[in-house]
């Protein structure tokens, strides 16, 4: 019996040893597999960046710079490879699928930068027709490159098929538990990472991972974050679907009486539109008193307010609405049309005025790459863009060109022009942050129960408002001496980023405005001053609160012009609605309609509005002949 017990015991020890050895072997094999997957991820990210940057030192610098998210990108690729391997049940098969999906767009991006000096955006695939139209030009310019690309694609396809077949037959299988473990590890982390990628919201984790969405400069966005992450940041804006019912017949049925573009009952006035950076009325803040009034001229002339779709930044989105008469409300949340959608000529105030024989000029005392303005202004039809690169040096307030210097430059350019002109100018002085020593002397006294740091910020901001007000007065004094009628329109693009000033005065609950809420709250957090003034007729009053998209209507009506879209169609919409926001409408009578896009039926005028915008930005341009004929004639003439 003892011998039997001993044998059983020995057998059990042997079995336990075998089981332990098997588990150790499986664990070691799993670790080796994970390490090899990590090496594949590193190689893939390095290859993608090397292709896009076309520079070995730049690629190495991307990986060695601790302030850039190269290793975050590697981690994302690693998790993606683990997850795809789990789905297919084979080790490392994911590499054969993920590698082409990563490398091919990188190569396309590199080629796009060669020809267009711009990286590849997800929204480029919305303009596939234009890409195909460019192909003959690219082939003609670099025929052997084209041959190499075609041959490479054929070879890559054949090799991929062979490798996939080989992988299916020879790569080690993953057990059910190994597949579940990989999915359980990779999927939650990938979902969590995706959820912190919304650049409209600050994320402490994203910041620690060194992922910094640089939406105002996509070249720097791709340089800093790398191709894969920058492309992913831009991905949500590519989902632009045609509205239900959009077709040629729907455009033809839009009921607007025909109006010949350019009809006017008086001579052609000069028009200056000033979008003033972060211009807002700081006397709205409770618990504080500003002495003297920092904006007496604006207050006297103010005829209404602009309901900005943005807060504290994203100036280009407000500018897009003001110049085109189109609305951000019809675009995907987070869109920046200047960066993602303006690829072709788009109707704007610039094209209208140029078709009327005007000099149409954009002026901004910063560099042309900012917000992609050089390319966008060309698409909008401006015949010239005067930026920091091609304007005389300007006096600064801190690091930004002063409003006074910009105003003098506008006057100088206007005095040199003999023909009627349309100037669209974007100021810079009011840009945050509002550091204490920006001005040699703050002339606006701030009184009230505020922390000293907030008091200094508010004093700096208020001084900037005063100088913007003084500059408007200078421009008006010049205009009053002119014989030709001169119309000046001034508005703020959004509220300033005053941070804790808002919370410590009780003006807002947080440092930033809410995206949606009751009408009174939204107006408080999004209204900026609007002045429409003529040297012949004075200020226009009783405009009320309007969206930037209706500014084109106001400008042309003030100038005495009619247009099938900018006055006839927008005028019809304006007869019913004054504010068109993504989450709220405000009717002419002041009543609000919350979450209007979720209603079972959208009002016909807004449905048609969306049809026209989609048609000209993404569609077949059925509406060109009827609504934008002067725009088409301008570009067909090669102007």
C-alpha positions in Angstrom: 0.0 0.0 0.0 2.8 2.4 0.8 4.4 1.7 -2.6 1.0 2.5 -4.2 0.6 5.8 -2.3 4.2 6.7 -3.1 3.6 6.0 -6.8 0.4 8.1 -6.8 2.1 10.9 -5.0 5.0 10.8 -7.5 2.6 10.8 -10.4 0.8 13.9 -9.0 4.0 15.8 -8.5 5.0 14.9 -12.1 1.6 16.1 -13.4 1.8 19.3 -11.4 5.3 19.9 -12.7 4.1 19.3 -16.2 1.2 21.7 -15.8 3.4 24.3 -14.3 5.9 23.9 -17.1 3.1 24.2 -19.7 1.8 27.4 -18.1 5.2 28.9 -17.9 5.8 28.0 -21.6 2.5 29.6 -22.6 3.2 32.7 -20.6 6.7 33.0 -22.1 5.3 32.5 -25.5 2.6 35.2 -24.9 5.2 37.6 -23.7 7.4 37.0 -26.7 4.4 37.4 -29.0 3.5 40.7 -27.3 7.0 42.0 -27.5 7.2 41.1 -31.2 3.9 42.9 -31.8 5.3 45.9 -30.0 8.4 45.9 -32.3 6.0 45.7 -35.3 4.1 48.8 -33.9 7.4 50.7 -33.5 8.5 49.8 -37.0 5.1 50.8 -38.5 5.0 54.2 -36.8 8.6 54.9 -37.7 8.0 53.9 -41.4 4.8 56.0 -41.6 6.6 59.1 -40.2 9.7 58.5 -42.4 7.5 58.4 -45.5 5.5 61.5 -44.5 8.4 63.6 -43.3 10.8 62.3 -46.0 13.6 63.0 -43.6 15.6 60.6 -41.4 16.6 63.3 -38.8 13.1 64.6 -38.5 11.7 61.2 -38.0 14.3 60.4 -35.3 13.6 63.7 -33.7 9.9 62.9 -33.5 10.7 59.7 -31.6 13.3 61.2 -29.3 11.4 64.4 -28.4 9.7 63.8 -25.0 7.2 66.6 -25.8 5.8 64.8 -28.8 3.5 61.8 -28.8 5.5 59.3 -30.8 5.3 56.6 -28.1 1.6 57.3 -27.5 1.2 56.6 -31.2 3.2 53.4 -30.9 0.9 52.3 -27.9 -2.2 52.9 -30.0 -0.8 50.8 -32.9 0.2 48.1 -30.4 -3.3 47.9 -29.0 -4.8 48.0 -32.5 -2.6 45.1 -33.6 -3.4 43.1 -30.5 -7.1 43.6 -31.1 -7.1 42.7 -34.8 -5.0 39.6 -34.1 -7.6 38.6 -31.5 -10.4 39.1 -34.1 -8.7 36.9 -36.7 -7.4 34.3 -34.2 -3.8 34.4 -35.5 -0.7 35.9 -34.1 0.7 38.9 -36.1 -1.8 38.6 -38.9 -3.0 42.1 -38.1 0.3 43.5 -39.3 -0.4 42.4 -42.8 -3.8 44.3 -42.7 -2.8 47.3 -40.7 0.5 48.1 -42.5 -1.1 48.9 -45.9 -3.8 50.9 -44.2 -1.1 53.0 -42.5 1.5 53.2 -45.2 -0.6 53.9 -48.2 -2.3 57.1 -46.8 1.1 58.2 -45.5 2.5 57.9 -49.1 -0.5 59.8 -50.5 0.0 62.5 -47.9 3.7 62.9 -48.8 2.8 63.2 -52.5 0.1 65.7 -51.7 2.6 67.8 -49.8 4.9 67.8 -52.8 2.2 69.2 -55.1 -0.1 71.1 -52.7 2.1 71.8 -49.7 -0.6 70.3 -47.5 -0.9 67.0 -45.6 -3.7 64.5 -46.3 -7.0 65.2 -44.4 -9.8 62.7 -44.0 -12.0 65.2 -45.7 -9.9 65.0 -48.9 -11.8 61.8 -49.6 -15.0 64.0 -49.9 -13.4 65.6 -52.9 -12.5 62.4 -54.8 -13.8 63.9 -58.1 -11.3 66.8 -57.8 -8.5 64.4 -57.0 -9.3 62.3 -60.1 -9.4 65.5 -62.2 -5.8 66.3 -60.9 -4.5 62.9 -61.9 -3.7 63.8 -65.6 -1.7 66.8 -64.4 0.2 64.7 -61.9 0.9 62.0 -64.5 2.1 64.6 -67.0 4.3 66.3 -64.5 5.9 63.0 -63.1 5.1 60.2 -65.6 7.7 57.7 -64.2 6.5 58.3 -60.7 3.0 57.5 -61.9 4.2 54.3 -63.5 6.1 53.4 -60.4 3.0 54.0 -58.2 0.8 51.8 -60.4 3.5 49.0 -60.5 4.0 49.3 -56.8 0.3 49.0 -56.1 0.0 45.9 -58.3 3.0 44.3 -56.7 1.8 45.2 -53.2 -1.6 43.7 -53.9 -0.1 40.4 -55.1 2.4 40.2 -52.2 -0.3 41.0 -49.7 -2.5 38.2 -51.0 0.4 35.7 -50.9 1.3 36.8 -47.3 -2.2 36.7 -46.1 -2.5 33.1 -47.4 0.7 32.2 -45.9 -0.3 33.7 -42.6 -3.5 31.9 -42.5 -1.8 28.6 -43.0 1.3 29.0 -40.9 1.0 31.8 -38.2 0.3 30.3 -34.7 -3.3 30.1 -33.7 -4.6 31.9 -30.6 -6.6 30.0 -28.1 -10.1 31.2 -27.1 -8.7 32.5 -23.8 -5.8 34.3 -25.5 -8.2 36.0 -27.9 -10.5 37.1 -25.1 -7.6 38.3 -23.0 -6.2 40.5 -25.9 -9.6 42.0 -26.6 -10.3 42.6 -22.9 -7.0 44.4 -22.7 -6.9 46.4 -26.0 -10.5 47.4 -26.6 -11.2 49.4 -23.4 -8.0 51.3 -23.7 -8.7 52.1 -27.4 -12.2 53.3 -26.6 -10.9 55.4 -23.7 -8.2 56.9 -25.9 -10.8 57.8 -28.6 -13.0 59.4 -26.0 -10.3 61.9 -25.0 -9.5 62.9 -28.6 -12.3 65.5 -28.9 -10.3 68.7 -29.3 -13.2 70.9 -28.3 -12.8 69.6 -24.7 -9.7 69.9 -22.6 -8.4 66.5 -21.4 -5.8 66.2 -18.7 -4.9 62.7 -19.8 -4.5 63.7 -23.5 -2.3 66.6 -22.3 -0.1 64.2 -20.4 0.2 62.0 -23.4 1.5 65.0 -25.3 -1.3 64.9 -27.9 -2.0 68.6 -28.6 -4.6 69.4 -31.3 -3.2 72.4 -33.2 -6.3 73.0 -35.3 -5.4 76.5 -36.4 -2.2 75.2 -38.1 -2.6 71.8 -39.6 1.0 71.6 -40.8 2.2 72.0 -37.3 -0.6 69.7 -36.1 0.8 66.9 -38.3 4.4 67.8 -37.4 3.9 67.7 -33.7 1.4 64.8 -33.3 2.5 62.7 -36.2 0.5 61.6 -39.2 -1.6 59.0 -37.6 -2.8 61.0 -34.6 -3.3 64.2 -36.6 -5.3 62.3 -39.2 -7.4 60.8 -36.4 -8.0 64.2 -34.8 -9.5 65.4 -38.1 -11.5 62.3 -38.7 -14.9 63.3 -37.2 -15.3 66.2 -39.6 -15.2 63.9 -42.7 -18.7 62.6 -42.0 -20.6 65.1 -44.2 -23.7 63.4 -45.5 -26.0 64.9 -48.2 -29.2 66.0 -46.5 -32.2 63.8 -47.1 -34.0 64.9 -50.3 -31.1 66.8 -51.8 -31.3 66.7 -55.6 -31.6 69.0 -58.6 -35.3 69.1 -58.4 -35.2 70.1 -54.7 -32.9 73.1 -55.6 -35.2 74.1 -58.5 -38.2 74.1 -56.2 -36.7 76.6 -53.7 -39.3 79.5 -53.8 -37.4 82.7 -54.2 -38.4 85.5 -56.5 -35.8 86.2 -59.2 -33.5 89.2 -58.4 -30.7 90.5 -60.7 -27.5 90.6 -58.7 -26.1 94.1 -58.2 -29.3 96.1 -58.5 -28.8 99.3 -56.5 -30.6 102.6 -56.3 -27.4 104.7 -55.7 -23.7 104.8 -56.4 -21.3 102.1 -55.4 -20.2 102.7 -51.8 -16.9 101.5 -50.3 -17.3 98.8 -47.7 -15.0 98.0 -44.8 -15.9 95.0 -42.6 -13.8 94.8 -39.4 -13.9 91.5 -37.4 -12.4 92.6 -34.1 -10.5 89.9 -32.2 -12.3 89.0 -29.0 -14.3 92.3 -28.9 -16.9 92.2 -26.2 -18.5 94.5 -23.7 -16.7 94.0 -20.4 -19.2 96.3 -18.5 -21.6 93.3 -18.7 -19.6 91.7 -15.9 -21.4 91.9 -12.5 -19.7 93.0 -9.3 -17.2 95.2 -11.1 -17.1 98.7 -12.4 -14.9 100.0 -15.3 -14.1 103.7 -15.3 -14.2 105.3 -17.8 -16.4 103.4 -20.2 -13.9 101.5 -22.4 -16.1 101.5 -25.5 -18.1 104.8 -25.8 -18.0 105.0 -29.6 -19.2 101.4 -30.1 -21.9 101.9 -27.4 -23.2 105.0 -29.1 -23.3 103.4 -32.6 -24.1 99.8 -31.7 -27.2 98.5 -33.6 -27.2 95.0 -32.4 -25.2 91.9 -31.5 -23.6 89.0 -33.2 -24.4 85.6 -31.8 -21.1 83.9 -32.1 -21.1 80.1 -32.6 -17.7 80.0 -30.7 -16.2 81.1 -27.4 -12.6 82.2 -26.7 -11.2 81.0 -30.0 -12.0 79.3 -33.4 -12.2 82.8 -35.1 -12.1 81.1 -38.5 -15.6 79.6 -38.0 -17.2 83.0 -37.3 -15.3 84.4 -40.3 -16.6 81.6 -42.5 -20.2 82.5 -41.7 -19.7 86.2 -42.1 -18.1 86.0 -45.5 -20.1 83.1 -47.1 -23.6 83.5 -45.6 -23.4 79.7 -44.9 -23.8 78.3 -41.4 -21.7 76.0 -39.2 -25.0 74.6 -37.9 -25.2 72.4 -41.0 -21.7 71.0 -40.6 -20.4 68.2 -38.3 -19.8 69.2 -34.7 -16.2 70.3 -34.4 -15.8 71.3 -38.0 -13.4 74.0 -39.1 -14.4 74.7 -42.7 -11.2 76.8 -43.4 -9.1 73.7 -42.6 -11.3 70.8 -43.8 -13.7 71.9 -46.5 -12.6 74.9 -48.5 -10.8 73.2 -51.5 -12.6 74.9 -54.4 -14.0 78.3 -55.2 -16.8 79.2 -52.8 -19.3 82.1 -53.2 -18.6 84.9 -50.8 -19.0 88.6 -50.3 -15.6 88.9 -52.1 -16.8 87.3 -55.3 -20.0 89.4 -55.2 -18.2 92.7 -54.9 -15.6 91.7 -57.5 -18.3 90.9 -59.9 -19.5 94.5 -59.4 -16.1 95.9 -60.3 -14.8 96.3 -56.8 -11.3 95.9 -55.5 -11.8 93.0 -53.0 -9.1 92.7 -50.4 -8.5 90.8 -47.2 -6.2 92.3 -44.5 -4.8 90.6 -41.4 -1.6 91.6 -39.6 -0.5 88.0 -39.0 1.0 85.3 -41.2 -1.0 83.8 -44.0 -0.7 80.2 -42.9 -2.7 80.9 -39.8 -6.2 79.2 -40.2 -5.1 78.5 -43.8 -6.2 82.0 -44.8 -4.0 82.4 -47.8 -5.6 79.4 -49.6 -9.1 80.2 -48.3 -9.1 83.8 -49.3 -8.1 82.8 -52.8 -11.0 80.3 -52.9 -13.4 83.0 -51.7 -12.4 85.3 -54.6 -10.4 88.0 -52.9 -8.0 89.6 -55.5 -5.4 90.3 -52.8 -4.6 89.2 -49.2 -2.4 91.6 -47.3 -0.8 89.8 -44.4 2.1 90.3 -42.1 4.4 89.0 -44.8 3.5 91.7 -47.3 2.5 94.7 -45.2 4.7 97.4 -43.6 5.9 96.6 -40.0 3.3 97.5 -37.5 3.5 98.8 -33.9 2.9 96.1 -31.4 0.8 95.8 -28.2 2.7 92.9 -26.5 3.4 90.5 -29.3 0.4 91.5 -31.5 0.0 94.3 -34.0 -2.0 97.1 -32.6 -5.5 98.1 -33.8 -4.3 101.6 -34.3 -1.5 100.5 -36.7 -3.9 98.2 -38.6 -6.4 101.1 -38.9 -3.8 103.4 -40.3 -2.8 100.6 -42.8 -6.4 100.2 -43.9 -6.7 104.0 -44.5 -3.4 104.0 -46.4 -4.5 101.2 -48.7 -8.0 102.8 -49.2 -6.4 106.1 -50.2 -4.4 104.3 -52.9 -7.5 102.7 -54.5 -9.5 104.6 -57.1 -12.1 102.0 -57.8 -14.8 101.1 -55.2 -13.4 98.7 -52.7 -14.5 96.0 -50.3 -12.0 95.4 -47.5 -12.4 92.6 -45.0 -10.0 93.1 -42.1 -9.3 90.9 -39.0 -7.7 92.6 -36.1 -5.2 90.9 -33.7 -4.6 93.2 -30.7 -7.4 91.8 -28.7 -6.1 88.2 -28.7 -5.4 86.6 -25.4 -3.8 85.8 -23.1 -4.1 89.1 -21.3 -0.8 89.5 -19.6 -0.2 92.2 -17.1 2.5 94.1 -18.9 1.1 94.3 -22.4 0.4 98.0 -22.1 2.7 100.7 -20.7 -0.3 102.2 -18.9 -3.8 100.8 -18.3 -6.2 103.8 -18.4 -9.3 101.8 -17.4 -9.8 101.6 -13.6 -11.2 98.3 -12.4 -13.2 98.4 -9.1 -15.0 95.6 -7.4 -14.4 92.5 -5.3 -12.0 90.5 -7.5 -8.7 88.7 -6.8 -5.7 90.7 -7.8 -4.8 88.4 -10.7 -8.2 88.7 -12.2 -8.2 92.4 -11.7 -5.0 92.6 -13.8 -6.3 90.4 -16.5 -9.5 92.4 -16.8 -7.6 95.7 -16.8 -5.4 94.5 -19.7 -8.5 93.3 -21.6 -10.4 96.5 -21.0 -7.5 98.6 -22.2 -7.5 96.6 -25.5 -11.2 97.3 -25.9 -10.6 101.0 -25.4 -7.9 101.0 -28.1 -10.2 99.1 -30.4 -12.9 101.7 -29.8 -10.4 104.5 -30.4 -9.4 102.9 -33.7 -13.0 102.7 -34.8 -13.4 106.4 -34.1 -10.2 107.1 -36.1 -11.6 105.2 -39.1 -14.9 106.9 -38.9 -13.3 110.4 -38.7 -11.4 109.6 -41.9 -14.5 108.3 -43.6 -16.5 111.4 -42.7 -14.1 113.5 -44.9 -14.7 111.3 -47.9 -17.0 112.2 -50.8 -17.8 108.6 -51.7 -20.2 106.8 -49.3 -18.2 104.6 -47.0 -19.9 101.8 -44.9 -18.1 100.5 -41.9 -19.2 97.2 -40.2 -17.6 96.2 -36.9 -18.3 93.1 -34.9 -16.5 90.8 -32.4 -15.8 87.2 -33.3 -16.3 85.7 -29.8 -16.1 86.4 -26.1 -12.5 86.7 -24.7 -10.9 83.9 -22.7 -10.9 85.6 -19.4 -11.0 82.3 -17.4 -11.6 82.9 -13.7 -12.8 86.5 -14.2 -16.1 84.9 -15.4 -16.5 82.6 -12.4 -15.3 85.1 -9.7 -17.7 87.7 -10.9 -20.5 85.2 -11.2 -21.0 85.9 -14.9 -20.6 82.2 -15.9 -20.4 78.9 -14.0 -17.2 77.8 -15.7 -14.2 79.3 -17.4 -15.7 78.6 -20.8 -19.2 79.0 -22.3 -21.7 76.2 -22.6 -22.5 74.8 -26.0 -26.2 74.6 -25.3 -28.6 76.0 -22.7 -31.5 78.5 -22.2 -31.6 81.5 -24.5 -30.7 84.1 -22.0 -27.6 82.1 -20.9 -26.5 81.5 -24.5 -26.9 85.1 -25.4 -24.9 86.2 -22.4 -22.1 83.8 -23.3 -22.1 84.3 -27.1 -23.2 87.9 -27.9 -20.6 90.4 -29.2 -21.2 94.0 -30.3 -22.3 94.8 -33.9 -22.0 98.3 -35.5 -23.2 99.0 -39.1 -22.5 102.7 -40.0 -22.4 104.9 -43.1 -20.7 108.2 -43.4 -23.8 109.4 -45.3 -26.7 107.9 -43.3 -25.1 107.2 -39.8 -25.6 104.1 -37.7 -28.2 101.4 -38.4 -30.2 100.7 -35.3 -32.6 98.0 -34.1 -30.7 95.1 -35.8 -31.0 92.9 -32.7 -29.0 89.7 -32.2 -28.1 87.9 -35.4 -25.9 85.0 -36.4 -22.7 85.8 -38.4 -24.3 84.1 -41.4 -26.8 87.0 -41.7 -24.0 89.7 -41.8 -23.7 89.4 -45.6 -27.4 90.2 -45.8 -27.0 93.2 -43.6 -23.9 94.5 -45.5 -25.5 94.3 -48.9 -28.8 95.8 -47.8 -26.9 98.7 -46.2 -25.0 99.1 -49.5 -28.2 99.2 -51.5 -27.5 95.9 -53.4 -29.7 92.9 -54.2 -28.6 89.4 -54.8 -30.5 86.1 -55.4 -28.9 84.4 -52.4 -27.4 87.1 -50.1 -30.5 89.3 -49.9 -33.4 87.4 -51.5 -32.9 83.9 -50.0 -31.1 84.9 -46.8 -33.6 87.8 -46.5 -36.4 85.2 -46.5 -34.8 83.1 -43.8 -34.0 86.3 -41.9 -37.7 87.2 -41.9 -38.3 84.2 -39.7 -35.1 83.6 -37.8 -32.4 85.8 -36.4 -30.1 83.2 -34.8 -29.3 79.9 -36.4 -27.2 77.9 -34.0 -26.4 74.2 -33.9 -28.6 73.6 -30.8 -31.0 76.6 -30.9 -33.0 78.8 -33.2 -34.1 82.3 -32.1 -37.1 83.5 -34.1 -37.8 87.1 -35.2 -40.1 87.5 -32.3 -37.4 86.4 -29.8 -38.8 83.0 -29.0 -36.3 80.2 -28.9 -36.5 76.7 -30.5 -34.2 74.3 -28.7 -32.7 71.2 -30.3 -34.5 72.1 -33.6 -32.4 69.7 -35.7 -33.9 66.8 -33.7 -37.5 67.8 -34.4 -39.5 65.4 -36.7 -39.8 68.1 -39.3 -37.4 70.9 -40.1 -38.9 74.2 -41.4 -38.9 74.4 -45.2 -36.7 77.6 -45.3 -34.0 75.9 -43.2 -34.2 72.7 -45.2 -33.6 74.7 -48.3 -30.8 76.7 -46.6 -29.1 73.4 -45.9 -29.7 72.2 -49.5 -28.0 75.3 -51.0 -25.0 75.2 -48.6 -24.4 71.5 -49.2 -24.9 72.0 -53.0 -22.2 74.7 -53.2 -19.7 73.2 -50.7 -20.0 69.4 -51.4 -22.6 68.8 -54.0 -23.2 69.1 -57.8 -23.7 72.9 -57.7 -27.1 72.8 -59.2 -27.9 76.2 -57.7 -25.0 78.0 -59.4 -26.9 79.4 -62.4 -29.9 80.5 -60.3 -28.3 81.8 -57.1 -24.6 82.4 -57.8 -24.3 83.3 -61.4 -21.9 86.2 -60.9 -19.7 83.8 -58.9 -19.6 81.4 -61.8 -18.9 84.1 -64.3 -16.1 85.5 -62.2 -14.2 82.2 -62.1 -15.0 81.2 -65.7 -13.3 84.4 -66.7 -10.2 83.2 -64.8 -10.2 86.1 -62.3 
